Amino acid sequence: MKICEEYDSIQGEGKYVGVPSRFIRTTGCNLRCAWKNKDGSVTTCDTPFTSWDAEKGHDLDLENTLKELKNTNIRHVVITGGEPTLQRDLEDVSSQLLYNGHHVTVETNATRYVDVSDETFMSLSPKLRSSYAGSGDELILHEKNNQFIEPLRRWIANHDYQLKFVVNNGNDIEEILEIVEQVGASPDRVYLMPQGITRKQFNDRKDLIVGYCRDNGFKYSPRLHIDLWRNKRKT
């Protein structure tokens, strides 16, 4: 498994927000997310070093990771990216972590279905049309690869999961409702979180998102790691 970083922090999003976790961040992504803000600026993926300008990375030393975790109280491990389903040994890594008593979350954009243990918790984050603010070859790549309905159905059928959407503007909710209906997701598994990499961007969108959650039985998710440490690596 090629990774660009590995570190201990707390989970900042979704069901396990606030839980101390080891993060294993894979490098490489099949999407190029970019969102247009109200002021005309564009926010790209908050981990561009794994996507827009992906680092070469290095091989995960899983034996060393397990040894390090034995000396901590951390039991949750998050395999994230980039896009971890691009890694051919994802199933083997997640299975070994589970065998050693860890809770494993895989965070994915849900464009690919691959074999992983059914004990793995899947954090599914399909990207809405509002993420298509790129241009040129990057936009073509994003549009071509952002096909997630069938993979989502399979993930939901075979795994414990959460369905997590980045909300950018008032046009997103109809698309979210359509996706939730298409894939048969339970509303109480759906999390909405604000697009952005600053506290101001979060605050600008929070009332809109809270209203969507209240009206549809969804859950609001902060992006706690960014709120606490800004958009800083290894947090």
PEWO-V665657 format. One record per residue. N is the residue number from 0. RES is the residue in one letter. PHI is phi in radians with two decimals (NA if undefined). Layout:
n->N res->RES phi->PHI
n->N res->RES phi->PHI
This chain:
n->0 res->M phi->NA
n->1 res->K phi->-1.52
n->2 res->I phi->-2.20
n->3 res->C phi->-1.92
n->4 res->E phi->-2.87
n->5 res->E phi->-2.60
n->6 res->Y phi->-2.84
n->7 res->D phi->-1.83
n->8 res->S phi->-2.75
n->9 res->I phi->-2.11
n->10 res->Q phi->-1.16
n->11 res->G phi->-1.77
n->12 res->E phi->-2.44
n->13 res->G phi->1.34
n->14 res->K phi->-1.01
n->15 res->Y phi->-1.77
n->16 res->V phi->-0.99
n->17 res->G phi->1.57
n->18 res->V phi->-1.42
n->19 res->P phi->-1.00
n->20 res->S phi->-2.55
n->21 res->R phi->-1.62
n->22 res->F phi->-1.82
n->23 res->I phi->-2.01
n->24 res->R phi->-1.76
n->25 res->T phi->-1.34
n->26 res->T phi->-1.94
n->27 res->G phi->1.77
n->28 res->C phi->-2.55
n->29 res->N phi->-1.63
n->30 res->L phi->-2.11
n->31 res->R phi->-2.38
n->32 res->C phi->-1.22
n->33 res->A phi->-2.71
n->34 res->W phi->-2.10
n->35 res->K phi->-1.56
n->36 res->N phi->-1.61
n->37 res->K phi->-1.03
n->38 res->D phi->-1.46
n->39 res->G phi->1.60
n->40 res->S phi->-1.27
n->41 res->V phi->-2.12
n->42 res->T phi->-1.81
n->43 res->T phi->-1.59
n->44 res->C phi->-0.76
n->45 res->D phi->-1.33
n->46 res->T phi->-2.21
n->47 res->P phi->-1.09
n->48 res->F phi->-1.25
n->49 res->T phi->-2.00
n->50 res->S phi->-2.42
n->51 res->W phi->-1.06
n->52 res->D phi->-2.36
n->53 res->A phi->-1.14
n->54 res->E phi->-1.27
n->55 res->K phi->-1.08
n->56 res->G phi->1.37
n->57 res->H phi->-2.54
n->58 res->D phi->-1.28
n->59 res->L phi->-1.15
n->60 res->D phi->-1.73
n->61 res->L phi->-1.14
n->62 res->E phi->-1.04
n->63 res->N phi->-1.20
n->64 res->T phi->-1.03
n->65 res->L phi->-1.12
n->66 res->K phi->-1.12
n->67 res->E phi->-1.11
n->68 res->L phi->-1.15
n->69 res->K phi->-1.09
n->70 res->N phi->-1.64
n->71 res->T phi->-2.21
n->72 res->N phi->-1.71
n->73 res->I phi->-1.46
n->74 res->R phi->-2.05
n->75 res->H phi->-1.62
n->76 res->V phi->-2.13
n->77 res->V phi->-2.00
n->78 res->I phi->-1.70
n->79 res->T phi->-2.33
n->80 res->G phi->-2.75
n->81 res->G phi->0.82
n->82 res->E phi->-2.23
n->83 res->P phi->-1.14
n->84 res->T phi->-1.23
n->85 res->L phi->-1.36
n->86 res->Q phi->-1.50
n->87 res->R phi->-1.15
n->88 res->D phi->-1.78
n->89 res->L phi->-1.02
n->90 res->E phi->-1.07
n->91 res->D phi->-1.14
n->92 res->V phi->-1.11
n->93 res->S phi->-1.12
n->94 res->S phi->-1.15
n->95 res->Q phi->-1.19
n->96 res->L phi->-1.13
n->97 res->L phi->-1.11
n->98 res->Y phi->-1.03
n->99 res->N phi->-1.55
n->100 res->G phi->1.57
n->101 res->H phi->-1.68
n->102 res->H phi->-1.45
n->103 res->V phi->-2.07
n->104 res->T phi->-1.93
n->105 res->V phi->-1.92
n->106 res->E phi->-1.71
n->107 res->T phi->-2.46
n->108 res->N phi->-1.40
n->109 res->A phi->1.17
n->110 res->T phi->-1.51
n->111 res->R phi->-2.34
n->112 res->Y phi->-1.85
n->113 res->V phi->-2.31
n->114 res->D phi->-1.35
n->115 res->V phi->-2.45
n->116 res->S phi->-0.96
n->117 res->D phi->-1.24
n->118 res->E phi->-1.48
n->119 res->T phi->-1.29
n->120 res->F phi->-1.49
n->121 res->M phi->-1.78
n->122 res->S phi->-1.75
n->123 res->L phi->-1.75
n->124 res->S phi->-2.26
n->125 res->P phi->-1.15
n->126 res->K phi->-1.70
n->127 res->L phi->-1.37
n->128 res->R phi->-1.08
n->129 res->S phi->-1.20
n->130 res->S phi->-1.54
n->131 res->Y phi->-1.73
n->132 res->A phi->-1.73
n->133 res->G phi->-1.37
n->134 res->S phi->-2.65
n->135 res->G phi->1.07
n->136 res->D phi->-1.09
n->137 res->E phi->-1.15
n->138 res->L phi->-1.17
n->139 res->I phi->-1.04
n->140 res->L phi->-1.06
n->141 res->H phi->-1.07
n->142 res->E phi->-1.11
n->143 res->K phi->-1.13
n->144 res->N phi->-1.60
n->145 res->N phi->-1.46
n->146 res->Q phi->-2.06
n->147 res->F phi->-2.25
n->148 res->I phi->-1.07
n->149 res->E phi->-1.16
n->150 res->P phi->-1.02
n->151 res->L phi->-1.03
n->152 res->R phi->-0.99
n->153 res->R phi->-1.21
n->154 res->W phi->-1.04
n->155 res->I phi->-1.14
n->156 res->A phi->-1.24
n->157 res->N phi->-1.98
n->158 res->H phi->-2.51
n->159 res->D phi->-1.18
n->160 res->Y phi->-2.70
n->161 res->Q phi->-2.28
n->162 res->L phi->-1.97
n->163 res->K phi->-2.11
n->164 res->F phi->-1.97
n->165 res->V phi->-1.51
n->166 res->V phi->-1.79
n->167 res->N phi->-1.84
n->168 res->N phi->-2.70
n->169 res->G phi->-1.21
n->170 res->N phi->-1.46
n->171 res->D phi->-1.34
n->172 res->I phi->-1.12
n->173 res->E phi->-1.10
n->174 res->E phi->-1.15
n->175 res->I phi->-1.06
n->176 res->L phi->-1.07
n->177 res->E phi->-1.14
n->178 res->I phi->-1.12
n->179 res->V phi->-1.01
n->180 res->E phi->-1.21
n->181 res->Q phi->-1.06
n->182 res->V phi->-1.66
n->183 res->G phi->1.24
n->184 res->A phi->-1.37
n->185 res->S phi->-1.34
n->186 res->P phi->-0.95
n->187 res->D phi->-1.35
n->188 res->R phi->-1.75
n->189 res->V phi->-1.70
n->190 res->Y phi->-2.08
n->191 res->L phi->-1.95
n->192 res->M phi->-2.41
n->193 res->P phi->-1.29
n->194 res->Q phi->-1.28
n->195 res->G phi->2.60
n->196 res->I phi->-2.28
n->197 res->T phi->-2.37
n->198 res->R phi->-1.08
n->199 res->K phi->-1.09
n->200 res->Q phi->-1.09
n->201 res->F phi->-1.11
n->202 res->N phi->-1.11
n->203 res->D phi->-1.12
n->204 res->R phi->-1.92
n->205 res->K phi->-1.13
n->206 res->D phi->-1.13
n->207 res->L phi->-1.02
n->208 res->I phi->-1.24
n->209 res->V phi->-1.03
n->210 res->G phi->-1.09
n->211 res->Y phi->-1.06
n->212 res->C phi->-1.11
n->213 res->R phi->-1.06
n->214 res->D phi->-1.35
n->215 res->N phi->-2.15
n->216 res->G phi->1.33
n->217 res->F phi->-1.54
n->218 res->K phi->-2.01
n->219 res->Y phi->-1.51
n->220 res->S phi->-2.06
n->221 res->P phi->-1.29
n->222 res->R phi->-2.07
n->223 res->L phi->-1.07
n->224 res->H phi->-1.11
n->225 res->I phi->-1.29
n->226 res->D phi->-1.10
n->227 res->L phi->-1.39
n->228 res->W phi->-2.13
n->229 res->R phi->1.11
n->230 res->N phi->-1.56
n->231 res->K phi->-2.00
n->232 res->R phi->-1.11
n->233 res->K phi->1.04
n->234 res->T phi->-2.22
